[in-house]
Every structure is written in C-alpha cells, then in structure tokens.
C-alpha cells in the first residue's frame, strides 16, 4: 500500500527593500498625526472640571439655609416712651422680612409709656396687621415686658431688640442662619459701641465678672439684639433684672449659646431709660442666677463649703494661739485674735447647719419638672 505524502507549500514573504540609508519608510496613512492631539484635547477639560464640581457641592452642603419653610419669626420689642423711633423701626423691619420672604409677627410691649407710643403702634398696626402691641398698666421693667412678649409669641424663632434704633434689623437674617446651623441662642455683640464713656466701660467690667461666674465667655451679655429657638424661652423664667443674664441662664440649662458681632447705632431720639441703680441691682441678680442654677438642688454644697472654710480658719487661729500658750506660756485672755478664732468656728458650724436644713427642705419638695430633655429615640 503506497502512502501519499502531502506537501504543504508556504509562500515566503519577500523582505522589504530598504533604501540606501537603511531607515524604514512609514506611510502617513497608517498612523495619522491628528489622533494624539484630539485625545489630549478631549480628556484634559474633563479632568479639570471634576474638582470644581466637588468644591461647589461641598460649599452648598456646608452653607445652611436662612429659613426653613415651616419657620415663623416673632420679633419682641419692649419699649418705654419711644414714639419718635417707631415708624422708622417698623419700616426697617418690613424691608428685612420682605427680602427674607417669610412669615413673621412683631410684638411691641409698651412698658407703661407716658407718651403717645401706644397710639403710634395702633396706627402702624392698621397699615400692617402683622404688628401687634401689649400695653402694661405701669412700668414693670424690661424683664417683665420680655416675659409677656415671650408668652404671646407664636413663632418658632424669637428675636428680641430694643426700640431706640440702636439695634439694626438687617442683622436678623444672619442670626437666623446661625440658629439653623445648630445653635439655640445667638447673642449680639456690640463690638463698636456708640454709648457714653461710663456706660461703655462699666459694661466691660460687668461682662467680665458675668463670664467668670457663669462659666460662658461672651463679650456682651446685655445686648438687646438676640435670637432664640422657642424651646429656650419656654424653659426660662425671667423676672427682676434677669434679662441681662438670659445667655448665662440658657447655657446653664444646657442650650448651645454663641454670639455674633452686630452693628450698633448712636441713639437718635430720646434718652436712655437706665440709671446708676442698674449696676447694683445687676450684681445682686447675678448672684441670684449663679446660686439658683448651681445650688438650688444641692444647697449643702454651697453652705457646707462656706462652713468648712470658715471653721478651718478659726481652727488654725486657735491652734496657733494654743501653741503659743504651751510653748511660750503667753496668756490668751488678752488676745483679741483668740475671740476671732472662736467666732469663726461658731459661724462655720452655723453655715453647716443652715446647709443641712436647706437640704432637707429641698429633698422634701424636689421635682423633675425643670429637667430638660433634648431628644429621645
């Protein structure tokens, strides 16, 4: 049987003939030159745009909205004999709220004015039904006027300001924005003040002492321009001259408090309604604020501390005199310091006794109504 072998023939490729300089000739139709240029021009702008888009998104996320759709602003303005400034003040407020495009109300609290302030507000109210007035029978003070305004306010954000045109309504949008960023109270700071020399420098001393005793550092506790969330004013009891310490009271209650520099204008009409007695009354009210907020539920911590310190001083004095008696044999009967030591020990024991009695009264009447809950889940 014969085997037939098949032969396969491969066509050999002829080598490319090179020119005399031995360099290959490349045709321009195989690798066109415009391709790399087109590629770089289309990719480069996309790489440049990406970080710009990220930055814009980041900025929009960090910037809080000025107002939420369900928020209403209530402006509370206590006043005493300010009829000349009321028209200008209400026009400024209307202009600000027209720009904000939000629901609002303005509540004037006439604290026993003897001029035509109430009649002026009634006239303004006929033109704008969002402006209201509460007239008190006599002058009760700014704290009482604010308290009445707080009760009547229907808004979720409360703004307080004075009626003498020294507070600028144009600060309201920025203060509302700070509230919506996570704070509960924004206090104005009159960084550049147009007040008399004595008032300006006594206020610095007042703010320094209040900061040290209350534990919150603010430059201007007594600025009339403030912004609150409604939860803050519901939890505070304002009486006497406590309006100066609203930021300290809110801070001690656990609310988030901050301050913002605001514009301050010189008084245009009338004169200031506060005399020199406000400094004495203010200091006494500061002691009330600190004591009632820190020691109202634990009076023995306050009186007991005073008693221990006083008794310890008396004990050191009497021990010193006793050592002199036994070492140098000096008589104690003619030493006034011996009487001082005995007096300090007796006063210290009385402080401790007073603290124990106050503690028993507190334990029998303790309630948890003033324990504020922020949120639950």
Backbone torsions as a table, in degrees:
resi	resn	phi	psi	omega
1	UNK	NA	123.8	-175.2
2	UNK	-87.8	135.1	176.0
3	UNK	-96.4	132.0	179.1
4	UNK	-101.4	118.3	177.7
5	UNK	-90.2	128.8	177.3
6	UNK	-91.0	133.2	178.5
7	UNK	-104.2	133.6	178.8
8	UNK	-107.7	129.9	-178.6
9	UNK	-109.9	123.8	177.1
10	UNK	-101.3	130.3	-179.3
11	UNK	-77.5	118.0	-179.6
12	UNK	-77.5	136.8	178.0
13	UNK	-82.0	136.0	178.8
14	UNK	-77.4	135.6	177.8
15	UNK	-65.6	145.0	-179.7
16	UNK	-71.6	134.1	-179.0
17	UNK	-80.3	128.4	-179.7
18	UNK	-95.8	148.2	175.9
19	UNK	-70.3	-176.2	-173.2
20	UNK	-65.8	-31.2	-177.9
21	UNK	-86.9	6.4	177.4
22	UNK	60.1	25.3	178.1
23	UNK	-104.4	132.9	179.4
24	UNK	-68.8	145.0	179.3
25	UNK	-99.1	120.4	-179.3
26	UNK	-106.8	131.7	-179.2
27	UNK	-79.2	145.0	-179.7
28	UNK	-72.2	-14.5	-179.5
29	UNK	-84.4	-14.6	-179.0
30	UNK	-80.3	-50.0	179.2
31	UNK	-120.6	94.2	-179.5
32	UNK	-71.0	142.3	-178.0
33	UNK	-69.9	-33.8	-174.4
34	UNK	-67.3	-13.5	-173.4
35	UNK	-62.6	-50.6	179.6
36	UNK	-59.6	-37.3	-179.2
37	UNK	-64.3	-42.0	-179.9
38	UNK	-65.9	-39.8	-179.3
39	UNK	-62.3	-45.5	-179.1
40	UNK	-68.1	-33.1	-178.4
41	UNK	-74.5	-29.7	-178.5
42	UNK	-84.6	-28.9	-176.8
43	UNK	-85.1	-38.3	-172.8
44	UNK	-60.0	-46.7	179.4
45	UNK	-62.6	-32.9	179.0
46	UNK	-64.5	-40.3	178.6
47	UNK	-66.9	-30.7	-179.7
48	UNK	-77.6	-29.7	-176.0
49	UNK	-75.9	-32.5	-172.1
50	UNK	-57.3	-50.6	179.2
51	UNK	-63.8	-30.2	178.7
52	UNK	-64.6	-43.6	179.5
53	UNK	-63.2	-41.1	179.6
54	UNK	-63.6	-40.6	-179.8
55	UNK	-65.3	-40.2	-179.9
56	UNK	-64.5	-44.1	178.8
57	UNK	-62.5	-40.0	179.7
58	UNK	-63.7	-41.7	-179.8
59	UNK	-65.2	-41.8	-179.3
60	UNK	-67.6	-29.8	178.1
61	UNK	-73.6	-34.3	-176.0
62	UNK	-79.9	-25.8	-175.6
63	UNK	-84.8	115.1	179.6
64	UNK	-74.9	154.3	177.1
65	UNK	-72.6	148.9	179.3
66	UNK	-65.3	-46.9	-178.8
67	UNK	-137.2	146.4	170.6
68	UNK	-91.7	159.4	-173.8
69	UNK	-65.6	-27.4	-176.4
70	UNK	-97.5	11.9	-177.1
71	UNK	-97.3	141.8	175.2
72	UNK	-126.4	140.5	-178.2
73	UNK	-103.7	131.4	172.2
74	UNK	-114.0	124.4	178.6
75	UNK	-104.7	122.6	-179.1
76	UNK	-111.0	124.6	-174.8
77	UNK	-129.1	100.4	172.7
78	UNK	-75.6	145.8	-176.9
79	UNK	-149.9	156.2	175.2
80	UNK	-146.4	107.5	178.1
81	UNK	56.8	63.0	-179.5
82	UNK	-127.8	36.9	-173.5
83	UNK	-62.4	-28.9	-175.7
84	UNK	-72.9	-25.0	-174.6
85	UNK	-98.4	-6.4	-169.9
86	UNK	-68.8	-41.6	-179.8
87	UNK	-62.0	-48.1	-178.9
88	UNK	-63.5	-39.5	-179.7
89	UNK	-65.3	-45.6	-178.7
90	UNK	-67.2	-36.0	177.0
91	UNK	-64.0	-39.5	178.0
92	UNK	-65.4	-41.1	178.4
93	UNK	-64.5	-43.3	179.4
94	UNK	-62.5	-37.2	178.4
95	UNK	-65.7	-42.0	-179.9
96	UNK	-65.2	-45.0	-177.3
97	UNK	-73.2	-24.8	173.9
98	UNK	-67.2	-36.0	176.7
99	UNK	-72.3	-35.2	179.7
100	UNK	-75.8	-23.8	179.7
101	UNK	55.0	57.3	-177.8
102	UNK	-135.2	165.9	174.2
103	UNK	-77.9	139.3	-177.8
104	UNK	-153.2	165.0	170.5
105	UNK	-146.6	148.9	178.0
106	UNK	-120.7	123.6	-178.4
107	UNK	-116.4	108.8	172.6
108	UNK	-86.1	136.5	176.0
109	UNK	-116.4	105.4	-178.4
110	UNK	-82.0	107.1	-174.5
111	UNK	-89.6	61.9	175.5
112	UNK	75.0	39.6	179.6
113	UNK	-66.1	146.0	178.1
114	UNK	-106.3	-0.1	177.3
115	UNK	-100.4	-155.5	-176.4
116	UNK	-98.8	29.8	-178.2
117	UNK	-61.5	-44.6	-177.9
118	UNK	-64.5	-41.5	178.6
119	UNK	-64.8	-37.5	178.3
120	UNK	-64.5	-41.5	178.9
121	UNK	-67.3	-38.0	177.9
122	UNK	-63.0	-38.2	177.3
123	UNK	-65.4	-41.1	178.4
124	UNK	-66.9	-36.8	-179.0
125	UNK	-64.7	-31.3	177.1
126	UNK	-66.2	-28.9	177.1
127	UNK	-82.1	-34.0	-178.7
128	UNK	-134.5	109.7	-176.1
129	UNK	-74.8	0.8	176.0
130	UNK	-89.1	0.5	-179.4
131	UNK	-107.2	126.0	-176.3
132	UNK	-127.5	170.6	-179.6
133	UNK	-147.3	139.5	171.8
134	UNK	-115.4	120.4	-178.2
135	UNK	-105.3	121.1	176.8
136	UNK	-86.9	150.4	-174.8
137	UNK	-68.3	-31.4	178.2
138	UNK	-146.5	-179.7	-179.9
139	UNK	-81.2	108.3	-179.9
140	UNK	-98.6	-14.0	-177.1
141	UNK	108.2	161.3	-174.4
142	UNK	-66.3	-36.2	-179.9
143	UNK	-63.8	-44.0	178.7
144	UNK	-64.6	-39.8	178.8
145	UNK	-64.3	-42.8	177.7
146	UNK	-64.4	-39.5	179.8
147	UNK	-60.7	-42.7	177.0
148	UNK	-65.1	-40.2	177.9
149	UNK	-65.0	-39.7	178.2
150	UNK	-60.4	-41.2	-179.6
151	UNK	-66.4	-34.0	-177.0
152	UNK	-84.2	-16.3	-174.8
153	UNK	-68.0	137.2	179.6
154	UNK	-109.1	-8.7	-175.8
155	UNK	-78.4	160.0	175.7
156	UNK	-84.5	-16.2	174.6
157	UNK	-123.8	130.8	-176.6
158	UNK	-113.2	129.6	174.7
159	UNK	-114.7	131.0	173.2
160	UNK	-115.2	141.8	178.2
161	UNK	-157.3	162.6	178.9
162	UNK	-87.6	161.7	-176.2
163	UNK	-97.3	7.2	-173.5
164	UNK	-93.8	11.0	178.2
165	UNK	70.1	10.1	175.9
166	UNK	-81.2	-25.9	174.2
167	UNK	-90.4	137.4	-175.3
168	UNK	-97.7	119.0	178.7
169	UNK	-63.3	-20.6	-179.4
170	UNK	-66.4	-11.2	177.2
171	UNK	-80.0	-12.9	-173.6
172	UNK	-61.4	-47.8	-178.4
173	UNK	-57.3	-41.5	-178.8
174	UNK	-69.0	-35.7	178.4
175	UNK	-68.2	-37.6	176.5
176	UNK	-65.1	-38.8	178.3
177	UNK	-62.7	-39.3	178.6
178	UNK	-66.6	-39.3	176.1
179	UNK	-59.3	-44.8	-178.0
180	UNK	-72.5	-9.9	176.8
181	UNK	-86.0	-3.8	174.6
182	UNK	132.2	-0.6	-179.9
183	UNK	-96.3	160.1	180.0
184	UNK	-103.3	-24.4	-179.2
185	UNK	-146.8	133.3	175.7
186	UNK	-120.1	118.5	-179.6
187	UNK	-102.2	135.1	177.6
188	UNK	-71.7	148.3	177.7
189	UNK	-125.3	109.3	178.7
190	UNK	-78.8	82.3	-175.0
191	UNK	-65.0	-41.2	174.1
192	UNK	-111.1	111.2	-172.8
193	UNK	-105.9	144.2	175.8
194	UNK	-116.3	61.7	-179.9
195	UNK	-118.9	164.2	175.7
196	UNK	-59.8	157.8	-174.5
197	UNK	-57.8	-46.7	-176.5
198	UNK	-64.8	-45.1	-179.0
199	UNK	-63.6	-38.1	-177.5
200	UNK	-65.1	-44.2	-174.4
201	UNK	-84.1	-29.8	173.7
202	UNK	-68.9	-30.7	176.4
203	UNK	-66.0	-35.7	176.8
204	UNK	-62.5	-43.3	177.8
205	UNK	-64.2	-43.3	179.2
206	UNK	-60.6	-45.5	-179.0
207	UNK	-66.3	-36.0	179.1
208	UNK	-65.6	-47.3	-178.9
209	UNK	-65.4	-41.6	-179.8
210	UNK	-64.0	-39.8	178.1
211	UNK	-62.2	-42.4	-177.8
212	UNK	-67.6	-41.5	-175.3
213	UNK	-79.9	-32.3	-176.2
214	UNK	-87.9	-24.2	179.0
215	UNK	92.0	-1.2	177.6
216	UNK	-116.7	130.7	-175.9
217	UNK	-94.6	107.4	174.3
218	UNK	-128.9	151.8	-179.3
219	UNK	-86.3	-21.6	-172.6
220	UNK	-150.5	91.8	179.3
221	UNK	-73.9	-29.8	-169.6
222	UNK	-97.2	14.3	177.1
223	UNK	-66.9	133.3	-178.1
224	UNK	-71.0	-24.5	-176.9
225	UNK	-86.9	110.2	179.2
226	UNK	-141.4	156.5	176.6
227	UNK	-127.0	134.2	-176.7
228	UNK	-130.5	151.5	160.6
229	UNK	-83.0	152.7	-173.5
230	UNK	-62.7	-28.6	179.9
231	UNK	-61.5	-29.2	-178.6
232	UNK	-69.2	-50.0	-175.7
233	UNK	-70.8	-24.2	176.7
234	UNK	-69.3	-28.3	-175.1
235	UNK	-92.6	-10.6	-175.3
236	UNK	-100.5	141.6	173.0
237	UNK	-112.0	112.5	-175.2
238	UNK	-105.7	124.1	178.1
239	UNK	-152.5	171.6	-179.6
240	UNK	60.0	-118.8	176.3
241	UNK	-119.3	31.9	-173.9
242	UNK	-72.6	-10.1	-178.0
243	UNK	-61.4	-24.8	178.8
244	UNK	-69.1	-22.9	-172.5
245	UNK	-112.0	20.6	-180.0
246	UNK	-58.8	-44.5	176.8
247	UNK	-59.9	-39.5	178.8
248	UNK	-67.2	-40.7	178.3
249	UNK	-63.4	-42.2	179.5
250	UNK	-66.0	-40.3	179.3
251	UNK	-64.2	-42.7	179.5
252	UNK	-67.7	-22.8	177.4
253	UNK	-85.3	-4.5	175.7
254	UNK	101.2	8.0	179.1
255	UNK	-84.2	156.4	-179.9
256	UNK	-88.0	118.9	-173.6
257	UNK	-119.6	138.2	174.7
258	UNK	-142.7	178.0	178.6
259	UNK	-134.6	160.1	-179.2
260	UNK	-140.1	130.1	174.6
261	UNK	-61.7	132.4	-177.7
262	UNK	-128.4	159.8	177.1
263	UNK	-73.2	142.8	177.7
264	UNK	-129.6	133.7	-177.6
265	UNK	-114.3	153.0	175.4
266	UNK	-69.3	149.9	-179.4
267	UNK	-65.6	130.4	-179.1
268	UNK	-90.8	-41.1	-175.0
269	UNK	-128.1	149.6	173.0
270	UNK	70.1	-167.3	-178.7
271	UNK	-130.2	165.1	179.5
272	UNK	-66.3	149.4	-176.4
273	UNK	-102.0	6.4	-176.8
274	UNK	-112.1	131.5	-179.8
275	UNK	-101.4	-168.0	-176.9
276	UNK	-70.4	-22.4	-177.7
277	UNK	-65.7	-18.0	-177.4
278	UNK	-66.6	-22.5	-180.0
279	UNK	-73.3	-43.5	177.6
280	UNK	-66.4	-48.8	179.6
281	UNK	-62.3	-37.0	179.7
282	UNK	-64.3	-39.8	179.8
283	UNK	-67.5	-41.4	178.1
284	UNK	-64.5	-38.6	177.4
285	UNK	-67.4	-33.0	176.7
286	UNK	-63.0	-42.5	175.9
287	UNK	-61.6	-38.6	177.7
288	UNK	-63.2	-43.6	-179.6
289	UNK	-61.7	-48.1	-176.9
290	UNK	-65.2	-44.8	-176.6
291	UNK	-68.4	-47.9	-175.2
292	UNK	-69.1	-26.1	-179.4
293	UNK	-89.9	-31.1	-177.7
294	UNK	-93.6	-31.8	-170.6
295	UNK	-124.6	10.1	-176.7
296	UNK	-65.0	-32.2	179.8
297	UNK	-98.3	-4.1	179.8
298	UNK	-144.6	65.6	-177.0
299	UNK	-63.9	-27.0	-179.7
300	UNK	-64.3	-27.5	177.8
301	UNK	-64.7	-34.6	-179.7
302	UNK	-79.6	-57.9	-176.4
303	UNK	-69.1	-33.8	178.2
304	UNK	-65.4	-39.5	177.8
305	UNK	-63.2	-44.7	177.2
306	UNK	-61.3	-42.2	-178.8
307	UNK	-64.5	-42.1	-179.3
308	UNK	-66.3	-43.5	-179.6
309	UNK	-63.5	-44.5	-178.6
310	UNK	-66.1	-44.6	179.8
311	UNK	-64.8	-37.8	179.1
312	UNK	-64.4	-40.3	176.4
313	UNK	-62.2	-44.5	178.3
314	UNK	-63.5	-37.9	179.1
315	UNK	-65.8	-40.3	179.4
316	UNK	-63.8	-42.2	-179.8
317	UNK	-63.7	-48.4	-178.8
318	UNK	-67.0	-34.4	177.1
319	UNK	-64.9	-40.5	178.0
320	UNK	-61.7	-44.8	-179.5
321	UNK	-68.7	-35.3	178.7
322	UNK	-65.7	-38.3	177.2
323	UNK	-64.5	-40.2	176.6
324	UNK	-62.5	-36.1	-179.3
325	UNK	-65.4	-44.3	-175.5
326	UNK	-81.9	-29.4	-176.7
327	UNK	-87.2	-49.2	-175.7
328	UNK	-104.7	-2.3	178.8
329	UNK	58.1	43.2	178.2
330	UNK	-92.2	136.2	-179.4
331	UNK	-70.6	151.0	-179.4
332	UNK	-101.6	-13.1	-173.9
333	UNK	-66.7	-31.4	-178.7
334	UNK	-100.1	20.4	179.7
335	UNK	-106.9	108.1	177.8
336	UNK	-60.0	-26.5	-179.4
337	UNK	-63.7	-29.2	177.9
338	UNK	-64.1	-41.0	177.6
339	UNK	-65.9	-36.0	178.0
340	UNK	-63.8	-42.1	179.0
341	UNK	-62.4	-44.3	178.1
342	UNK	-63.1	-41.0	-179.9
343	UNK	-61.9	-42.8	-180.0
344	UNK	-64.1	-38.8	178.1
345	UNK	-64.2	-42.9	-179.7
346	UNK	-64.5	-44.3	179.5
347	UNK	-63.3	-39.1	178.4
348	UNK	-62.1	-41.9	177.4
349	UNK	-64.4	-37.6	178.6
350	UNK	-66.1	-39.4	176.1
351	UNK	-61.4	-43.5	178.0
352	UNK	-62.6	-41.5	178.9
353	UNK	-64.5	-42.6	178.2
354	UNK	-62.2	-39.4	178.3
355	UNK	-64.7	-39.5	178.4
356	UNK	-66.1	-40.4	178.1
357	UNK	-64.6	-44.5	178.1
358	UNK	-63.1	-35.4	178.6
359	UNK	-65.2	-41.1	178.7
360	UNK	-65.3	-39.6	177.7
361	UNK	-64.7	-41.8	-179.5
362	UNK	-64.6	-42.4	-177.7
363	UNK	-65.4	-32.1	-178.2
364	UNK	-80.3	-19.0	-178.4
365	UNK	-118.6	16.5	-174.8
366	UNK	-70.1	139.8	177.4
367	UNK	-135.8	159.2	178.4
368	UNK	-109.3	21.9	-179.0
369	UNK	-67.6	-26.9	-177.0
370	UNK	-94.5	10.8	175.2
371	UNK	-86.9	111.7	-172.9
372	UNK	-91.0	132.8	178.1
373	UNK	-105.5	125.9	-178.8
374	UNK	-77.8	-48.6	178.1
375	UNK	-163.9	158.4	176.4
376	UNK	-132.6	162.1	175.7
377	UNK	-151.9	NA	NA
